[in-house]
Amino acid sequence: MPGERFGSFGLATPAARHAIQADDAVALLKGGSVKPGSLLGYGNGRSYGDSCQNDAGMVVDMRPLNRIRAFNAETGVLEADAGVLLSDIIAHAAPHGFFPAVVPGTQFVTLGGAIANDVHGKNHHRRGTFGCHVESFTLLRSDGRTYRCSDADNARLFQATIGGMGLTGLILSASIQLMRVPSLDIVETATSFRDLGEFFELAEAADQANEYAVAWIDQLAGGHGAGRGLLFTGNHAEHGSHAASHAGARLSVPVQPPFNVLNRPFLKAFNAAYRWKKGRSSAPRQVGYQGFFFPLDGVGNWNRLYGPKGLYQHQSVVPEDAARHAVPALLDAARRAGQGSFLTVLKRFGAVRSPALLSFPRPGFTLTLDFPNRGERTLGLLAELDRITVGAGGAVNPYKDARMDAGTFAASFPEWQRLEAVRDPAFMSSFWARTAKKLDVGRGAVEAAE
Ligand SMILES: Cc1cc2nc3c(=O)[nH]c(=O)nc-3n(C[C@H](O)[C@H](O)[C@H](O)COP(=O)(O)OP(=O)(O)OC[C@H]3O[C@@H](n4cnc5c(N)ncnc54)[C@H](O)[C@@H]3O)c2cc1C
């Protein structure tokens, strides 16, 4: 579409300068003469940083490929083009009693994007990642061939493409197994905790008893209030709605404010009001799925509230035994730096293994912080958060990132070279150029000197 912006959600990095439509990219790839590093699939730009960008080449808009091709209402297997949005999949399958087994915090992601980042949801402890529910997909590579990939066929490409951040080729379509649910509604309970110690006591039992569990932390609270928050748990209601409600935003931010609206005084007031409001209703209550899974989708373009410089998100995961010191250290570092995180989310990841070669989730606790971009000050804090994470044996999420250094990436994904080995030479992202390629060049220089 003319004039459309092919950016990433954080708005802190420039949008892609060149984009082509999926059909044109398919024709180019089938022709077999695409320049190295010139392409990268683009879903709906819901990645926060530059993993969905290719500054040196073009992004391929996959959204025009948006047909649901088949759905088996008995088994819940759905086959669709890669550009179909999760919101459309939900709308299609819900009346038949099915729901995606894994959904991230927004339903405005494409099927291809969900596979390429092997996204996770509030039920990681039970269902693992999105990739655990992918039966097969078709992948177009720059040799001009389309590969059908599954556990049994082209298994290496299957594993590398799930979580492969678009680097193995273009996913054209996929078959996924949906989950049977009694209704879309959720019976939700909010339990307040006074500090992180109390949260860690609650977390495992909450996972065992519930399909979904996630905690919200009041990151601004210090002193005795440090680490306080609310744990939200839920299960699908036995009796409730089967109709997907209108997926659009109820409110929208129409223009970009010239400054960051989500400043510290606002956050303090918001956190206090939110905690109070939610804290009252700790008895189970039945809620609609949109508010439970996708609360931020209710406000269109909310990322604009951060002003023209955008935001950085930092998502870390640390092993369970390190979490009791690492999570407080991460929160403390942000507080000491005087940087408020609008939404701070803490969750326990389980041990369900993904078929992916590289995947962010691993057993332990994952903390997500959103910071307005205040230039060097924020970058300095983020580097410190990286050090704490890596020092605790953890990992930083690449598809939420716009600035981690190559060393942090290598420590987070020691097996990155296995993806590089099957990367399609025609595909490159700004993230990969900034991290893995630097390591690769470094490795080449060492080898040459030996
Ligand atoms: C409000 C909000 C909440 C979120 N919550 C979560 C969460 O709870 N859990 C979580 O895991 N993530 C979460 N995310 C991140 C988001 O789910 C992922 O970044 C997702 O992968 C974005 O999908 P997309 O379709 O927008 O793809 P893009 O962001 O456009 O691209 C993502 C990656 O997929 C590749 N890609 C896209 N389409 C194709 C294709 N057809 N073939 C090959 N490669 C392709 C791109 O090259 C890129 O590497 C959240 C994001 C937002 C904005």
The ligand as a MOL file (V3000), in Angstrom:
LIG
                    3D

  0  0  0     0  0            999 V3000
M  V30 BEGIN CTAB
M  V30 COUNTS 53 58 0 0 0
M  V30 BEGIN ATOM
M  V30 1 C 1.4670 -5.5450 22.6360 0
M  V30 2 C 2.3970 -6.6830 22.2930 0
M  V30 3 C 2.4060 -7.8020 23.0880 0
M  V30 4 C 3.2500 -8.8770 22.7760 0
M  V30 5 N 3.2440 -9.9770 23.5830 0
M  V30 6 C 4.0410 -11.0270 23.2900 0
M  V30 7 C 4.0160 -12.2150 24.0860 0
M  V30 8 O 3.2750 -12.3090 25.0720 0
M  V30 9 N 4.8150 -13.2470 23.7250 0
M  V30 10 C 5.6300 -13.1790 22.6290 0
M  V30 11 O 6.3270 -14.1580 22.3520 0
M  V30 12 N 5.6700 -12.0710 21.8510 0
M  V30 13 C 4.8970 -11.0070 22.1680 0
M  V30 14 N 4.9290 -9.8830 21.3620 0
M  V30 15 C 5.8200 -9.8770 20.1830 0
M  V30 16 C 5.1150 -10.4500 18.9390 0
M  V30 17 O 4.2290 -11.4820 19.3020 0
M  V30 18 C 6.1580 -11.0570 18.0030 0
M  V30 19 O 7.1720 -10.1450 17.7210 0
M  V30 20 C 5.5350 -11.5840 16.7050 0
M  V30 21 O 6.4130 -12.4840 16.1170 0
M  V30 22 C 5.2000 -10.4650 15.7230 0
M  V30 23 O 4.5730 -11.0170 14.5940 0
M  V30 24 P 4.3550 -10.1580 13.2590 0
M  V30 25 O 3.4150 -10.9400 12.4010 0
M  V30 26 O 3.9760 -8.7750 13.5970 0
M  V30 27 O 5.7660 -10.2660 12.5850 0
M  V30 28 P 6.9320 -9.1840 12.3970 0
M  V30 29 O 7.1590 -8.5050 13.6820 0
M  V30 30 O 6.6690 -8.3540 11.2030 0
M  V30 31 O 8.1320 -10.1730 12.0820 0
M  V30 32 C 8.5750 -11.0680 13.0680 0
M  V30 33 C 9.6220 -12.0090 12.4860 0
M  V30 34 O 8.9760 -12.9190 11.6290 0
M  V30 35 C 9.5770 -12.9030 10.3490 0
M  V30 36 N 8.4840 -13.1720 9.4080 0
M  V30 37 C 7.2630 -12.5930 9.3670 0
M  V30 38 N 6.5320 -13.1680 8.4060 0
M  V30 39 C 7.2910 -14.1280 7.8410 0
M  V30 40 C 7.0870 -15.0710 6.7990 0
M  V30 41 N 5.9140 -15.1820 6.1600 0
M  V30 42 N 8.1070 -15.8910 6.4690 0
M  V30 43 C 9.2880 -15.8240 7.1290 0
M  V30 44 N 9.5270 -14.9590 8.1220 0
M  V30 45 C 8.5330 -14.1320 8.4710 0
M  V30 46 C 10.2100 -11.5430 10.2230 0
M  V30 47 O 11.2990 -11.5760 9.3280 0
M  V30 48 C 10.6760 -11.3010 11.6510 0
M  V30 49 O 11.9210 -11.9080 11.8670 0
M  V30 50 C 4.1020 -8.8100 21.6380 0
M  V30 51 C 4.0870 -7.6690 20.8270 0
M  V30 52 C 3.2380 -6.6110 21.1390 0
M  V30 53 C 3.2420 -5.4050 20.2580 0
M  V30 END ATOM
M  V30 BEGIN BOND
M  V30 1 1 1 2
M  V30 2 1 2 3
M  V30 3 2 2 52
M  V30 4 2 3 4
M  V30 5 1 4 5
M  V30 6 1 4 50
M  V30 7 2 5 6
M  V30 8 1 6 7
M  V30 9 1 6 13
M  V30 10 2 7 8
M  V30 11 1 7 9
M  V30 12 1 9 10
M  V30 13 2 10 11
M  V30 14 1 10 12
M  V30 15 2 12 13
M  V30 16 1 13 14
M  V30 17 1 14 15
M  V30 18 1 14 50
M  V30 19 1 15 16
M  V30 20 1 16 17
M  V30 21 1 16 18
M  V30 22 1 18 19
M  V30 23 1 18 20
M  V30 24 1 20 21
M  V30 25 1 20 22
M  V30 26 1 22 23
M  V30 27 1 23 24
M  V30 28 2 24 25
M  V30 29 1 24 26
M  V30 30 1 24 27
M  V30 31 1 27 28
M  V30 32 2 28 29
M  V30 33 1 28 30
M  V30 34 1 28 31
M  V30 35 1 31 32
M  V30 36 1 32 33
M  V30 37 1 33 34
M  V30 38 1 33 48
M  V30 39 1 34 35
M  V30 40 1 35 36
M  V30 41 1 35 46
M  V30 42 1 36 37
M  V30 43 1 36 45
M  V30 44 2 37 38
M  V30 45 1 38 39
M  V30 46 1 39 40
M  V30 47 2 39 45
M  V30 48 1 40 41
M  V30 49 2 40 42
M  V30 50 1 42 43
M  V30 51 2 43 44
M  V30 52 1 44 45
M  V30 53 1 46 47
M  V30 54 1 46 48
M  V30 55 1 48 49
M  V30 56 2 50 51
M  V30 57 1 51 52
M  V30 58 1 52 53
M  V30 END BOND
M  V30 END CTAB
M  END
